Amino acid sequence: MTTTNQEWMKRRNAAVANGVKQTHAIFAERADNAELWDIEGRRYIDFAGGIAVLNTGHCHPQVSAAVRAQLERFTHTCFQIVAHDNYVEVAEKLNALAPGDFAKKSVLLTTGAEAVENAVKIARAATKRSAVITFTGGYHGRTLMTLAMTGKVSPFKLGFGPFPGEVFHARFPNALHGVSIEEAKTSLDLIFQNDVEASRVAAIVIEPVQGEGGFYIAPFEFLRYLRELCDKHGILLIADEIQTGAGRTGKWFAIEHSGVVPDLITTAKSLAGGIPLSAVVGRADVMDVPLPGALGGTYAGNPLACAAALAVMRVFKDENLLQRGILLGGHLIEQLRTMQRRHAAIAEVRGLGAMVAFELFTAGGAPDADLARAIVARSLEKGLILLACGIYGNAIRILVPLTASLELVDEGLAIIADCLQELSPAVDKAA
């Protein structure tokens, strides 16, 4: 009988494809809210949240009850064959939550990449154009189209080309790494001058906060510029909210912070509290262009996932989780900036709502991916699950469930502080 993490890792490595990475060599036994126990009985505080999937925590009672109730009704019909009420209710609620004073419609799908692919399909059908512009450092998925859109080669794109054509990358404004808003604007002009005319661009796709890319917040000024640029040239603006959506930033959609209204929004991750569900929501006149049968999928809008999503939305309302996310994010940033004052290795602390990260540099001013990896590994030894991210792998992101108590959050932050004290070569700047 297999009983240890090490034994399961041996079986995993023999059975699972090498391309499936595993950050932590542990296997889950059970989880509750922001805590997880492995098969050896060890407890961990979860600051990863399944990569932004658990805004309402592990096994939220309302979400679990909704899934159990749906199990008693039916588990699958394929919405395109026999419809079900949960799908329609989720679509109605997403339409109401999305910004914009116009009629909206939604299509439900299964994964984030699937949502992004369908958003591109819809944009191409609606505009009768083919080109797509995305941004350096952006992450949009692991299918061939979404890999073409992703602005980072290693490890995502290695060995998988050629990719679909007519995808162009503009520079994402990033002051820490020397890219100003004006330089980002200029890079868009250069694409129109050198690569593709604006009249052939179907969509500009941007993450309001880059997820895998490092939790860099798109400047609101830049988002407003993109809206104006798209309006000028008849281009659709798509907000990729796979990681930012479903309340992570203190708004249901992160784009709302800027006041910018996109034409389409993609969402997934925390939408259904851990049950696979994604969506494209946007302008009804755009969403309705593809003909019947052009959109959908066998598992798209699965009844169990839709029931979970409806419960997630109720939990956000009942527990005031949007406001909770703002308060939690403020607390995280305050505590991390206290650490920053003590450790020169922390170059920047940033966040929007509870989507928070800190970035690590060497004493020479270079991105320090080695220190990030060491902190992630040492934190696990101390009972904290963390994830690194960023174009250089030197940022550490915090995606603790919004339902976590401040006491538990502070316990996790104390572990990060201990790891910095042990691993950072910097001298205490307060001394």
C-alpha positions in Angstrom: 0.0 0.0 0.0 1.4 3.4 -1.0 1.4 5.7 2.0 4.2 8.3 1.6 4.7 11.3 -0.7 8.0 9.7 -1.8 6.3 6.5 -2.8 3.6 8.3 -4.7 6.2 10.4 -6.5 7.9 7.3 -7.7 4.6 6.0 -9.1 3.8 9.4 -10.5 7.1 9.7 -12.3 6.6 6.3 -13.9 3.1 6.9 -15.0 2.7 10.7 -15.8 4.2 12.4 -18.8 7.4 14.3 -18.0 6.0 17.6 -19.4 3.5 17.9 -16.5 5.4 19.9 -13.9 4.9 19.5 -10.2 6.1 22.3 -8.0 5.8 20.5 -4.7 6.5 16.8 -4.2 3.5 16.2 -2.0 0.1 14.6 -2.5 -3.1 16.0 -1.0 -5.3 14.0 1.3 -7.8 16.6 2.3 -8.3 20.4 2.4 -10.4 23.0 4.2 -10.6 26.7 3.3 -7.0 27.8 3.2 -5.4 24.7 4.7 -4.4 21.4 3.1 -3.1 18.2 4.6 -0.9 15.8 2.6 -1.2 12.0 2.7 1.4 11.8 5.5 -0.9 14.0 7.7 1.2 17.2 7.5 -0.7 20.5 7.5 0.1 23.3 5.0 -1.2 26.9 4.7 -2.3 27.3 1.0 -1.1 30.6 -0.5 -1.4 29.2 -4.0 -5.1 28.4 -4.2 -4.7 26.0 -7.1 -3.3 28.9 -9.1 -6.1 31.4 -8.4 -8.9 28.8 -8.5 -9.9 28.8 -4.9 -11.0 32.4 -4.1 -13.8 30.8 -2.0 -11.4 28.3 -0.4 -11.2 24.6 -0.5 -14.5 22.8 -0.1 -16.6 25.8 0.8 -19.8 24.4 2.4 -22.2 26.2 0.0 -20.2 25.2 -3.1 -19.9 21.5 -1.9 -23.6 21.4 -1.1 -24.6 22.8 -4.5 -22.5 20.2 -6.3 -23.9 17.3 -4.2 -27.5 18.5 -4.9 -26.8 18.7 -8.6 -25.3 15.1 -8.5 -28.7 13.9 -7.3 -30.4 15.6 -10.4 -28.0 14.7 -13.3 -24.3 15.1 -14.1 -24.3 15.7 -17.8 -26.6 16.4 -20.7 -24.4 18.3 -23.2 -26.1 21.7 -23.3 -26.2 21.7 -27.1 -28.4 18.5 -26.9 -30.5 19.0 -23.8 -30.3 22.3 -22.0 -30.3 22.9 -18.2 -31.3 25.8 -16.1 -27.9 26.2 -14.3 -26.2 27.2 -17.6 -28.8 29.9 -18.3 -28.6 31.3 -14.8 -24.8 31.5 -14.9 -24.9 33.3 -18.2 -27.5 35.7 -16.9 -25.4 36.5 -13.9 -22.2 36.9 -15.9 -24.0 39.3 -18.3 -25.1 41.4 -15.3 -21.7 41.4 -13.7 -19.7 42.4 -16.8 -19.2 46.1 -17.2 -20.8 48.1 -20.0 -24.2 49.7 -20.6 -25.2 47.5 -23.5 -26.8 44.1 -24.0 -24.5 41.2 -23.3 -24.4 37.4 -23.9 -22.2 34.6 -22.7 -20.9 31.2 -23.8 -19.8 28.7 -21.2 -16.8 26.5 -21.8 -14.4 24.4 -19.7 -10.9 25.7 -19.5 -9.3 29.1 -19.6 -7.4 28.4 -22.9 -10.7 27.3 -24.4 -12.3 30.6 -23.4 -9.5 32.6 -25.0 -9.6 30.6 -28.2 -13.3 31.1 -28.5 -12.9 34.8 -27.8 -10.5 35.0 -30.8 -12.9 33.0 -32.9 -15.8 35.3 -32.0 -13.7 38.4 -32.7 -12.6 37.1 -36.1 -16.1 36.3 -37.0 -17.5 39.6 -35.9 -14.8 41.8 -37.5 -14.1 39.6 -40.6 -10.4 40.2 -39.7 -7.7 37.7 -38.7 -4.8 39.4 -36.8 -4.5 39.4 -33.0 -2.2 41.6 -30.9 -1.2 40.5 -27.4 1.7 41.5 -25.1 5.1 40.5 -23.9 4.9 38.6 -20.6 1.3 37.7 -21.2 0.0 34.1 -20.6 -3.1 32.9 -22.4 -3.0 29.1 -22.3 -1.4 25.9 -23.6 -3.2 25.2 -26.8 -1.4 26.1 -30.0 -3.4 29.3 -30.6 -3.1 30.5 -27.0 0.6 29.6 -27.0 1.0 31.8 -30.0 -0.6 34.6 -28.0 1.5 33.9 -24.9 4.5 36.2 -24.5 7.0 33.9 -23.0 8.9 31.0 -24.7 10.3 28.9 -21.9 8.9 26.5 -20.8 5.5 26.9 -22.5 6.5 27.1 -26.2 9.6 25.0 -26.3 9.4 22.4 -29.1 5.8 23.0 -30.0 6.0 25.3 -33.0 5.1 26.3 -35.6 2.3 28.3 -34.1 -0.8 29.9 -35.8 0.2 33.0 -37.7 -0.9 36.7 -37.5 -0.3 37.0 -33.8 1.8 39.9 -32.8 3.3 41.0 -29.5 3.4 44.6 -28.3 5.4 45.6 -25.2 3.6 45.5 -21.9 4.3 48.6 -19.9 6.5 47.6 -16.9 8.3 50.4 -15.1 10.4 48.1 -13.0 11.9 46.5 -16.1 12.3 49.7 -18.0 9.2 49.7 -20.3 7.3 53.0 -20.1 3.7 53.5 -21.2 5.0 55.6 -24.1 7.3 52.8 -25.2 4.4 50.4 -25.0 2.3 52.7 -27.2 5.2 53.0 -29.6 5.5 49.3 -29.9 1.8 49.1 -31.1 2.5 51.8 -33.7 5.5 49.8 -34.9 3.3 46.7 -35.3 0.9 48.7 -37.5 3.9 50.1 -39.5 6.0 46.9 -39.8 3.8 43.8 -39.4 0.1 44.3 -40.1 -2.2 47.2 -40.9 -4.7 48.1 -38.2 -7.6 47.3 -40.6 -6.7 43.6 -40.5 -6.5 43.4 -36.7 -9.5 41.6 -35.1 -8.6 42.0 -31.5 -6.2 43.3 -28.9 -6.0 40.9 -25.9 -4.6 42.0 -22.6 -4.6 40.8 -19.0 -5.6 43.7 -16.7 -3.1 42.1 -14.3 -0.6 39.7 -15.8 -0.9 36.4 -14.0 1.9 34.0 -14.9 3.8 37.0 -16.2 4.4 38.4 -12.7 1.3 40.2 -11.4 2.2 43.4 -13.2 -0.8 45.7 -13.2 -1.7 47.2 -16.6 -1.6 51.0 -16.0 -5.1 52.4 -16.2 -3.9 55.1 -18.6 -2.6 52.4 -20.9 -5.9 50.5 -20.8 -7.8 53.7 -21.7 -5.4 54.2 -24.6 -6.1 50.7 -25.9 -9.8 51.4 -25.7 -9.4 54.6 -27.8 -7.1 52.8 -30.2 -9.5 49.9 -30.7 -12.4 52.3 -31.2 -10.4 54.3 -33.8 -9.6 51.2 -35.9 -12.6 49.0 -35.4 -10.6 46.5 -33.3 -12.2 44.5 -30.5 -10.7 44.9 -27.0 -10.6 41.6 -25.1 -9.8 41.4 -21.4 -8.3 38.1 -20.4 -9.5 37.7 -16.9 -8.8 34.0 -16.5 -6.7 34.6 -13.4 -8.0 38.1 -12.3 -11.7 37.4 -12.7 -14.2 36.0 -10.2 -13.4 38.6 -7.5 -9.7 38.3 -7.0 -8.9 42.0 -7.2 -11.8 43.4 -5.2 -14.0 43.8 -8.3 -15.7 40.9 -10.0 -13.6 41.7 -13.1 -10.2 43.5 -12.7 -10.8 45.7 -15.7 -13.5 47.5 -13.7 -10.9 49.3 -11.6 -9.8 51.2 -14.7 -13.3 52.3 -15.9 -12.5 50.8 -19.3 -15.2 48.6 -20.9 -13.9 45.8 -23.1 -15.9 44.2 -25.9 -15.3 40.7 -24.6 -14.1 39.2 -21.3 -12.7 35.7 -20.7 -13.0 34.2 -17.3 -12.4 30.8 -15.6 -10.2 29.8 -12.6 -12.2 30.7 -9.5 -15.5 31.0 -11.3 -16.7 27.6 -10.1 -14.6 27.1 -7.0 -12.5 24.3 -8.4 -14.9 22.6 -10.8 -13.7 23.3 -14.4 -15.8 26.1 -16.0 -14.9 29.0 -18.2 -16.8 31.7 -20.1 -16.7 34.4 -22.7 -19.0 37.3 -21.9 -19.5 40.4 -23.9 -21.4 42.6 -26.3 -24.5 40.7 -27.6 -24.1 42.0 -31.1 -20.6 40.5 -31.2 -21.3 37.3 -29.4 -24.2 36.5 -31.7 -22.2 36.6 -35.0 -21.1 33.0 -35.0 -23.8 30.7 -36.4 -25.6 28.1 -34.2 -23.2 25.1 -33.9 -20.1 27.2 -34.2 -19.6 27.5 -30.4 -19.7 25.0 -27.6 -18.2 21.7 -26.5 -19.2 18.4 -25.1 -18.4 19.3 -21.5 -18.9 23.1 -21.9 -21.1 24.4 -19.2 -21.3 21.1 -17.3 -24.2 21.0 -14.9 -22.0 20.3 -11.8 -19.7 23.2 -12.7 -22.6 25.6 -13.3 -24.2 24.7 -9.9 -20.8 25.3 -8.3 -20.5 28.7 -10.1 -23.9 29.8 -8.9 -22.9 28.9 -5.3 -19.6 30.8 -5.7 -21.6 33.9 -6.7 -23.9 33.5 -3.7 -20.9 33.2 -1.4 -19.4 36.4 -2.7 -22.6 38.2 -1.9 -23.3 36.6 1.4 -19.8 36.9 2.8 -19.0 40.3 1.1 -15.9 38.8 -0.5 -15.2 41.7 -2.8 -14.6 44.0 0.1 -12.8 41.2 1.9 -10.4 41.0 -1.0 -9.6 44.7 -0.8 -9.0 44.5 2.9 -6.9 41.3 2.6 -4.9 42.7 -0.2 -4.1 45.9 1.8 -3.0 43.7 4.7 -0.7 41.6 2.5 0.9 44.6 0.9 1.4 46.3 4.3 3.1 43.3 5.8 5.2 42.6 2.7 6.4 46.2 2.5 7.5 45.9 6.1 9.6 42.9 5.0 10.9 45.0 2.0 12.2 47.6 4.3 14.3 44.9 6.0 15.4 43.0 3.0 17.1 44.7 0.0 16.3 41.6 -2.1 12.7 42.6 -2.4 12.7 45.1 -5.3 9.0 45.7 -5.4 5.7 44.7 -3.7 2.6 45.2 -5.9 -1.0 44.1 -6.0 -4.5 44.9 -7.0 -7.0 43.8 -4.4 -5.8 40.4 -3.1 -3.7 39.6 -6.2 -0.4 40.4 -4.6 3.3 39.6 -5.4 6.8 40.6 -4.5 9.7 40.6 -6.8 13.3 39.6 -5.9 16.6 41.1 -7.2 20.2 40.3 -6.5 22.5 42.8 -4.9 23.7 43.7 -8.4 20.2 44.6 -9.5 19.4 41.5 -11.6 16.2 39.4 -11.3 16.9 36.7 -8.7 15.0 33.5 -9.7 17.3 31.4 -7.5 16.2 33.2 -4.4 12.6 32.9 -5.4 12.9 29.1 -5.9 14.7 28.8 -2.6 12.0 30.7 -0.7 9.3 28.5 -2.3 11.1 25.3 -1.4 12.0 26.5 2.2 8.4 27.7 2.8 7.1 24.2 2.0 9.4 22.7 4.5 7.9 25.1 7.1 4.3 24.3 6.0 3.4 27.0 3.5 2.5 26.4 -0.2 3.8 29.2 -2.4 4.3 29.8 -6.2 6.8 31.8 -8.1 6.0 33.5 -11.4 7.2 36.2 -13.7 9.0 36.6 -17.0 12.3 35.9 -15.1 10.8 33.5 -12.5 11.8 35.9 -9.7 8.4 37.0 -8.4 6.4 35.2 -5.7 2.7 35.5 -5.9 0.1 35.2 -3.1 -3.3 33.7 -4.0 -4.6 32.8 -0.6 -8.4 32.2 -0.5 -10.3 35.3 0.2 -12.1 33.4 2.9 -8.9 32.8 5.0 -8.7 34.3 8.4 -6.2 37.1 9.0 -4.7 34.9 11.7 -4.0 32.2 9.2 -2.7 34.7 6.7 -0.3 36.2 9.2 0.9 32.7 10.1 1.8 32.2 6.4 3.4 35.7 6.2 5.5 34.9 9.2 6.9 31.8 7.4 7.8 34.0 4.4 9.6 36.5 6.8 11.5 33.6 8.4 12.6 32.3 4.9 13.7 35.7 3.9 15.7 36.1 7.1 17.4 32.7 6.4 18.0 33.0 2.7 18.3 36.6 1.7 21.9 37.9 1.6 20.7 41.4 2.4 21.5 43.1 5.7 18.5 44.4 7.7 18.1 47.9 6.3 16.5 49.0 9.6 19.7 48.2 11.5 
